[in-house]
Amino acid sequence: MTEFIKVTKLSAVSPGTMQVVEVGDLRLLLVNLDGEIYALATQCPHQDGPLEQGTLWGDKIECPWHHYLYDVRTGANVYPRNVYPSDLTELERDLQPVRCYPSRAIGDEIFVSIEGDSR
């Protein structure tokens, strides 16, 4: 059974905003999309840019360093993936997803599971 840890209050992360929380030595980026909470790693997988300093565009987060764009619901890279030529497969290493963590809101509490974290 997956263990969820209380990380903050739902009221601390307003809809359309992001907040960094710490769970032990792990920093997580919480994103509130219309009341649905998503938890992601704080570093961009491209070159470890600080996603918490990025811009939230609806359900996408843009890294401030190189403008890589990720879907906060899945962690998938959506830019530059959509412009990379499919025959240049060596570029795939730059298109890794952001690590996502299972999360849930119960009442005014946000819980995240960090089980299996392989940092």
Phi and psi in degrees as a GROMACS rama.xvg file:
@    title "Ramachandran Plot"
@    xaxis  label "Phi"
@    yaxis  label "Psi"
@TYPE xy
-73.1898  132.851  THR-2
-95.2712  128.084  GLU-3
-107.268  139.173  PHE-4
-113.204  133.31  ILE-5
-68.7811  128.755  LYS-6
-116.403  -29.441  VAL-7
-172.811  -177.532  THR-8
-93.2844  144.646  LYS-9
-60.1897  -35.6411  LEU-10
-65.5773  -15.1271  SER-11
-82.4566  -11.2704  ALA-12
-126.599  89.9153  VAL-13
-65.1041  152.697  SER-14
-53.9417  135.713  PRO-15
81.6343  12.2359  GLY-16
-125.214  171.468  THR-17
-126.581  154.194  MET-18
-151.391  139.665  GLN-19
-89.6573  135.689  VAL-20
-128.261  156.793  VAL-21
-115.365  133.169  GLU-22
-122.985  99.6866  VAL-23
64.0324  -125.126  GLY-24
-97.5226  11.038  ASP-25
-100.242  128.305  LEU-26
-99.6452  131.686  ARG-27
-123.327  148.204  LEU-28
-105.476  116.033  LEU-29
-94.5372  136.513  LEU-30
-126.582  131.466  VAL-31
-105.688  109.901  ASN-32
-107.517  100.314  LEU-33
51.9915  42.1114  ASP-34
90.2076  -10.1826  GLY-35
-93.2928  128.463  GLU-36
-100.098  134.618  ILE-37
-124.642  140.75  TYR-38
-119.743  128.657  ALA-39
-132.983  163.087  LEU-40
-64.6062  153.112  ALA-41
-86.3528  -11.3876  THR-42
-103.381  136.544  GLN-43
-66.7751  132.071  CYS-44
-68.9542  -13.8363  PRO-45
-67.0926  -61.0982  HIS-46
-144.766  34.447  GLN-47
63.0619  28.5226  ASP-48
-62.6198  153.793  GLY-49
-81.1852  96.3892  PRO-50
-61.3449  -26.9831  LEU-51
-66.0227  -16.8081  GLU-52
-96.0656  2.55327  GLN-53
-79.9294  -177.614  GLY-54
-108.472  133.673  THR-55
-92.3527  118.831  LEU-56
-114.028  88.4033  TRP-57
64.7895  -115.997  GLY-58
-100.101  17.6343  ASP-59
-120.411  147.565  LYS-60
-120.001  134.892  ILE-61
-106.623  127.342  GLU-62
-70.6342  134.368  CYS-63
-71.7933  -17.3772  PRO-64
-80.1934  -55.1749  TRP-65
-125.333  10.5846  HIS-66
64.5701  25.9198  HIS-67
-65.7879  144.598  TYR-68
-121.812  133.406  LEU-69
-128.53  143.646  TYR-70
-78.1365  117.975  ASP-71
-69.6919  -19.6986  VAL-72
-75.6011  -32.7674  ARG-73
-121.007  -18.5194  THR-74
84.1671  -4.95291  GLY-75
-64.6663  141.561  ALA-76
-74.5211  127.355  ASN-77
-112.441  -16.9755  VAL-78
-146.99  127.088  TYR-79
-92.6611  10.3109  PRO-80
-47.4191  -42.5832  ARG-81
-71.8414  -7.24633  ASN-82
-118.482  -4.55985  VAL-83
-75.0363  133.309  TYR-84
-63.472  135.301  PRO-85
-66.7534  -20.4136  SER-86
-84.1608  -3.336  ASP-87
-103.432  68.4258  LEU-88
-64.3428  -20.9354  THR-89
-66.2922  -17.7002  GLU-90
-76.5362  -13.3395  LEU-91
-55.5896  -30.4355  GLU-92
-61.8131  -23.5092  ARG-93
-84.7668  -3.61523  ASP-94
-114.732  29.8768  LEU-95
-66.7598  150.784  GLN-96
-77.5788  159.445  PRO-97
-74.779  139.124  VAL-98
-66.2212  128.204  ARG-99
-110.955  149.751  CYS-100
-123.679  138.303  TYR-101
-59.1699  136.247  PRO-102
-143.391  159.635  SER-103
-157.787  151.75  ARG-104
-111.272  130.97  ALA-105
-127.602  112.816  ILE-106
63.1569  -125.306  GLY-107
-104.642  24.0915  ASP-108
-116.858  138.511  GLU-109
-107.011  131.15  ILE-110
-120.34  142.632  PHE-111
-134.077  143.3  VAL-112
-103.098  127.819  SER-113
-113.506  13.7554  ILE-114
-58.3332  139.947  GLU-115
76.6578  9.80208  GLY-116
-61.0662  127.219  ASP-117
-117.165  34.2538  SER-118
